[in-house]
């Protein structure tokens, strides 16, 4: 372990630096995967970000050539051990993944794998990804510990502990990058710049502290392992605090356009941007709605943004229609798409990814109600109704 922890902390530091330089999700994912493979000296590493339909919205690998990856074919589905990590939110460390009863095989072009280490990436209670490695390299230092029939050493508890540290940083990186990309898609240019600035301000000091703490642990690991372990605990605490600050920065941010232009004009402008940016047709219609209290307007805008994000990024919709209209003594926001849909009674766990819990909380928080109608292959309609208007 004399070299492992030091190289591991350097890999963590590299991921932190990349996070401060890049806000594109794909770039962050590549950095995390490459760092994990280097950290644990594995032949293969991968990171999957789940979608809400049993597959992966993004899937990044390291150690597989472009030709191999192309030959493997479509992205994996959420099944077997991958599904266990995502849905049960627990680590998986296996001497031979092929002998696990949950193993369901892989495509013909897929490289052969045996020893396996996988960890869920968590943002609070939500699993936002799965990071896993396979085939730990056999080195002179660990040959004497190899006991597997094929001569492989396999991953150790120390390996799992180091990967856990990296996974905590991965959660920060993914949260940061997802929030930035969401801001870029769902706001006009001025609002996008302001949100990126708010996100940077919210975490810059924490990221600086994380980097210094990781460097301190690296300096101490050989001469004072106990103090180094304490520094690593501090890294974990700072990571959790940075995640909370990111979430708070976005939740509390009220779009400037909403104050200046009102809900109808803000929705119309943002939907015009989305219509130009996506291949799907995105429309907006507002009928007879007067100004609402500020809290209700913000809640309706946020629900519309979340529903639009789901429809445009995950449902495969060719058309999304947004309406805002009076209904009796209330005001109704409706977002309808013709995408793949889902079974509402079977997505309780997936509801966190779909943002349904957040949308319901926003609606109830301003005295409103939220309803969701969907079925596989039948599209989705989300309605939010508030009193007044």
Buried (B, 14 or more C-beta within 10 A) or exposed (E): BEEBBBBBBBBBBBBBEBBBEBBEBEBBBBBBBBBBBBBBBBBBBBBBBBBBBEBBBBBBBBBBEEEEEEEBEEEBEBEBBBBBBBBEBEBBBBBBBEEBEEBEEBEEEBBEBBBBBBBBBBBEEBBBBBBBBBBBEBEEEBEEEBEEEEEBBBBBEEBBEBBBBBBBBBBBBBBBBBBBBBBBBBBBEEBBEBBBEBBBEBBEEBBEBBBBBBBBBBBBBEEEEEBBBBBBEBBBEBBBBBBEBBBEBBEEBEBBBBEEBBBBEBBBBBBBBBBEEBEBEBEBBBEEBEEBBEBBBBBBBBBBBBBBBBBBBBBBBEBBBBBBBBEEEBBBBBBBBBBBBBEBEEBEEBBBBBBBEBBBEBBEEBBBBBBBEBEEEEBBBBBBBBBBB
